[in-house]
Amino acid sequence: MDNCSLGYTSYQSSGFPLDVFQDSPTPCYYYDMELLDRTLMTLKDAVAPYPHFKVHYAVKANTDHEILRLISSYGLGADVVSGGELEMAIGASFAPSTIVFAGVGKADWEIKMALDADIGCLNVESLQEMEVINDIAGKMHRRARIAIRVNPNIDAHTHHFITTGMEDNKFGINLADFDKAVDLALSYSNIDLIGLHFHIGSQITIIYPYELLCERVNVLLENCRRKGIEFEWINLGGGLGIDYDTPDLNPISDFKTLMDTVSNTLDVRQGQQVHFEFGRSLVGQCGSLVTRVLYVKEGHNRKFVILDAGMSELVRPALYQAFHEIQNLSAFARGDRGAMRYDVVGPICETSDSFGEGVVLPQTMRGDIMVIRSAGAYGESMSSHYNCRRLQPTLYGHKPLI
């Protein structure tokens, strides 16, 4: 197995509507719906050779209604982690039978909502949760379809805050408890055990962790087959990363390499489905945070660009020390190709309210329109009203007809 990098599909960006941004209040999010459409088409082509592969959109990445509607129009299912996300998915026309409900802390009312909606599967993360689901389903005179989330103890080689598949993480059932979990699920009278669920992390940009996951899954499947147990669903989760460094060069993730790798490595039998849950790789590159320069401040050793957007609009840099490319659209329109270093910061009274230190930009002035790229995933969905701030209305570009 080669520890090779996942590639990307080239796409020539058509640019940003600077005139629209100049006439619109900021900060706001802008979504390039044409790029999202191309991304979904690329995914559709990658999955086409494998009719037993099924894809769900991880709603937590972005809950914008127009984005949800476009994704659901491609026939994808939805991966939700709350009752609110379940409502959003159903409201955006995702078929309930294609919805999976994950999360380590499902409240009783959320379990009831999922059973009432007759969703495709509840991904169970603990033995006690399984017991609760069985009890609630019995009281509702329903049968609950579940998949056991297994923690495969695989290092996804990503940021430690978004690693989910190691044995010390809070997610899933450890391998040592796997047999007990399967036996317990089969003993319950109100549960149908239809599958296994895995998710090893987020922003994964090398193929090796997926190969290792498939090999771990093969061992579990073979052990269960020896006991006469077959699973209808094998859910490998998501986690496929995007190129934050050069989004214009690599706007679409390499779905094909992942699909081909899984097909070549995972030992599934006829009638078994392989499920995926993609979020960031679908919507990450189509979104940008649009912001204005409030001030350019000369410090003793540094120059600061102070934006009207802050960590309340995009928390990833403060939370994960995440990198996002920052572009000055106004300077580009002026023809300014100079290179100066700035610390790009927000207006909030927190030192962590920073988008980047020593960012190379053309000469930047008060009133310039800036875009913070690759913000379509975990941007708007993680925004807050800290300091009683609020986002301005969302802008959409190149909107396809659906």
DAVENSUL-V185923 format. One record per backbone hydrogen bond with DSSP energy under -0.5 kcal/mol. CO is the residue of the C=O (numbers start at 1). NH is the residue of the N-H. E is the energy in kcal/mol with one decimal. If there is no record, write none. Layout:
co nh e
CO NH E
CO NH E
This chain:
co nh e
2 4 -2.1
4 207 -2.1
7 254 -1.1
9 252 -1.0
11 13 -0.8
16 18 -1.9
17 20 -0.6
17 21 -2.2
18 22 -2.5
19 23 -1.1
21 24 -1.2
27 392 -2.5
28 290 -3.3
29 395 -2.8
30 32 -0.5
30 288 -2.3
31 33 -1.2
31 397 -2.8
32 36 -1.7
33 37 -2.2
34 38 -2.4
35 39 -2.5
36 40 -2.5
37 41 -2.1
38 42 -2.4
39 43 -2.3
40 44 -2.5
41 45 -2.4
42 46 -1.9
43 47 -2.1
44 48 -1.6
45 49 -0.5
47 50 -2.6
50 53 -2.4
52 274 -2.6
54 276 -2.2
55 77 -2.6
56 58 -0.5
56 278 -1.9
57 59 -1.2
57 79 -3.3
58 61 -2.0
59 62 -1.0
61 378 -2.7
61 379 -0.5
64 68 -2.5
65 69 -2.6
66 70 -2.0
67 71 -2.4
68 72 -2.6
69 73 -1.6
70 74 -0.6
71 74 -1.3
71 76 -1.1
72 75 -1.9
77 57 -3.0
78 80 -0.6
78 100 -2.7
79 59 -2.0
80 102 -3.1
82 86 -1.9
83 87 -2.2
84 88 -2.2
85 89 -2.7
86 90 -2.4
87 91 -2.4
88 92 -1.2
89 94 -2.3
90 93 -1.6
95 98 -2.3
96 99 -1.7
96 120 -1.6
98 78 -1.1
99 120 -0.9
99 121 -1.5
100 80 -2.9
100 102 -0.6
101 123 -2.9
107 111 -2.1
108 112 -2.5
109 113 -2.1
110 114 -2.4
111 115 -2.3
112 116 -2.7
113 117 -2.2
114 118 -0.7
114 119 -1.8
121 101 -2.2
121 123 -0.5
122 124 -0.8
122 147 -2.2
124 149 -3.1
126 130 -1.8
127 131 -1.8
128 132 -2.4
129 133 -2.7
130 134 -2.3
131 135 -2.2
132 136 -2.8
133 137 -2.7
134 138 -2.1
135 139 -2.1
136 140 -1.6
137 142 -3.0
138 141 -1.0
143 145 -0.5
144 146 -0.6
144 192 -3.0
145 122 -2.4
146 194 -2.5
146 195 -1.2
147 124 -3.2
147 149 -0.6
148 150 -0.7
148 197 -2.9
149 173 -2.7
150 152 -0.9
151 175 -0.7
154 156 -0.7
159 162 -1.8
160 163 -0.7
162 202 -1.3
165 153 -1.2
165 154 -1.7
166 169 -1.9
173 151 -2.6
174 177 -1.5
175 178 -1.3
177 181 -2.2
178 182 -2.4
179 183 -2.5
180 184 -2.3
181 185 -2.5
182 186 -2.3
183 187 -1.0
184 187 -0.6
184 188 -1.0
185 188 -0.7
188 191 -0.6
190 144 -2.7
191 193 -0.6
192 146 -2.6
192 194 -1.0
194 232 -1.4
194 233 -2.6
195 148 -2.0
196 235 -3.1
197 150 -3.0
200 164 -0.9
200 165 -1.3
203 205 -0.5
204 241 -2.8
205 6 -2.7
207 210 -0.9
207 211 -1.8
208 212 -2.7
209 213 -2.2
210 214 -2.4
211 215 -2.0
212 216 -2.2
213 217 -2.8
214 218 -2.4
215 219 -1.5
216 220 -1.8
217 221 -2.9
218 222 -2.5
219 223 -2.2
220 224 -2.2
221 225 -2.4
222 226 -1.8
223 227 -0.6
224 227 -0.8
224 229 -2.8
225 228 -1.7
228 230 -0.6
232 273 -3.1
233 196 -1.7
234 236 -0.7
234 275 -2.7
235 198 -2.2
237 277 -2.0
239 204 -3.4
242 244 -1.0
244 325 -0.6
246 249 -0.6
246 250 -1.9
250 243 -0.6
252 9 -2.7
253 255 -1.8
254 258 -1.2
255 259 -2.7
256 260 -3.0
257 261 -2.3
258 262 -2.6
259 263 -2.4
260 264 -2.1
261 265 -1.4
262 266 -2.9
266 268 -1.2
269 272 -2.1
273 234 -2.3
273 275 -0.5
274 54 -3.0
275 236 -2.8
276 56 -2.7
278 58 -2.2
279 282 -1.4
279 283 -1.9
280 284 -3.0
281 253 -0.5
283 286 -0.5
283 287 -0.6
284 287 -0.7
284 376 -2.5
286 32 -2.9
287 375 -2.7
287 376 -0.7
288 30 -2.7
288 290 -0.6
289 372 -2.5
290 27 -0.7
290 28 -1.8
291 370 -3.3
292 294 -0.6
292 308 -1.9
293 367 -2.8
295 297 -0.5
295 306 -2.9
297 299 -0.8
297 304 -3.2
302 299 -2.9
303 343 -3.0
304 297 -2.8
304 306 -0.6
305 307 -0.6
305 345 -2.8
306 294 -3.0
306 295 -1.5
310 313 -1.7
310 314 -1.9
312 384 -2.7
315 319 -2.9
316 320 -3.3
316 321 -0.6
316 322 -1.2
317 321 -1.0
325 373 -2.9
327 329 -0.8
327 371 -2.5
328 332 -1.7
329 333 -2.3
330 334 -1.9
331 335 -0.7
331 336 -2.4
332 335 -0.9
335 337 -0.7
340 361 -2.9
342 344 -0.7
342 359 -3.0
343 305 -2.5
343 345 -0.7
344 355 -2.9
344 356 -1.2
345 307 -2.9
348 350 -2.6
350 353 -1.9
352 354 -2.5
353 346 -2.1
356 344 -2.5
359 342 -2.3
359 361 -0.6
361 340 -3.2
365 368 -2.0
368 293 -2.0
368 370 -0.5
369 329 -1.5
369 330 -1.3
370 291 -2.6
371 327 -2.6
371 373 -0.6
372 289 -2.4
375 380 -0.6
379 382 -0.9
380 383 -1.3
385 388 -2.0
386 389 -1.1
395 31 -2.2
397 33 -2.2
397 34 -0.7
